[in-house]
């Protein structure tokens, strides 16, 4: 086993971890071990508020992206319409254009 570890070309810290192995300890299932008995954590309310604030900011970002996309699209469509109108005026004389409208 030692020869295989040497063949891997690992650093000394990495070799120590492999030699020691990993030890898993069984716990009692409590998440907040630092909370004193009888003291309220209040974590659920804070988590809910954080979620609402994050959702609000996310909604504002999506709204801004949609609005800016709509503005860019409308500007592009307007330029296309103006360009088509310019080409028609350039190709057709004013008298012919007026005759076509009547």
C-alpha positions in Angstrom: 0.0 0.0 0.0 2.9 2.4 0.8 4.4 1.7 -2.6 1.1 2.6 -4.3 0.8 5.8 -2.4 4.4 6.8 -3.3 3.7 6.0 -7.0 0.8 8.5 -7.0 3.2 11.4 -6.4 1.1 13.1 -3.7 2.2 15.8 -1.3 3.0 14.8 2.3 -0.3 16.3 3.6 -2.3 14.3 1.1 -0.4 11.1 2.0 -1.1 11.7 5.7 -4.8 11.9 5.0 -4.8 8.7 3.0 -2.8 6.9 5.7 -5.0 8.2 8.6 -8.3 7.5 6.8 -11.6 9.2 7.3 -13.5 8.9 10.6 -17.2 9.6 10.7 -18.8 10.3 14.1 -22.5 9.7 14.7 -24.3 12.8 16.0 -27.6 13.3 17.8 -29.2 15.0 14.8 -29.2 18.6 16.2 -28.3 21.2 13.6 -27.7 24.1 16.0 -25.4 22.8 18.7 -24.4 26.3 19.7 -27.9 27.4 20.8 -28.3 27.5 24.6 -31.3 25.5 26.0 -34.3 27.8 26.3 -33.0 30.4 23.9 -35.0 31.0 20.8 -33.2 30.9 17.5 -35.6 32.9 15.4 -34.1 31.4 12.2 -37.3 30.6 10.4 -38.5 34.2 10.4 -35.2 35.4 9.2 -35.0 32.7 6.5 -38.5 33.7 5.3 -37.6 37.4 5.1 -34.4 36.6 3.3 -36.4 34.6 0.7 -38.9 37.4 0.2 -36.1 40.0 -0.3 -34.2 37.7 -2.7 -37.4 37.0 -4.6 -38.2 40.7 -4.8 -34.7 41.6 -6.2 -34.9 38.7 -8.6 -38.3 39.8 -9.8 -37.0 43.4 -10.3 -34.0 42.1 -12.3 -36.2 40.0 -14.6 -38.6 42.9 -15.0 -35.7 45.2 -16.0 -34.4 42.7 -18.5 -37.8 42.2 -20.1 -38.5 46.0 -20.4 -35.0 46.7 -21.9 -35.5 43.9 -24.4 -38.9 45.4 -25.4 -37.4 48.8 -25.8 -34.6 47.5 -28.0 -37.0 45.5 -30.1 -39.3 48.5 -30.6 -36.4 50.7 -31.7 -35.3 48.1 -34.2 -38.8 47.8 -35.6 -39.1 51.5 -35.9 -35.8 51.8 -37.8 -36.9 49.1 -40.2 -40.1 51.0 -40.9 -38.3 54.2 -41.5 -35.8 52.5 -43.8 -38.6 50.9 -45.9 -40.3 54.3 -46.2 -37.0 55.9 -47.3 -36.5 53.3 -50.0 -40.1 53.7 -51.3 -39.7 57.5 -51.5 -36.3 57.1 -53.1 -37.5 54.7 -55.8 -40.9 56.3 -56.6 -41.5 59.9 -57.5 -43.8 62.0 -55.3 -46.5 62.3 -58.1 -46.6 58.5 -58.6 -46.8 57.9 -54.9 -49.8 60.3 -54.5 -51.5 58.7 -57.5 -51.1 55.3 -55.9 -52.8 56.6 -52.7 -55.8 57.9 -54.5 
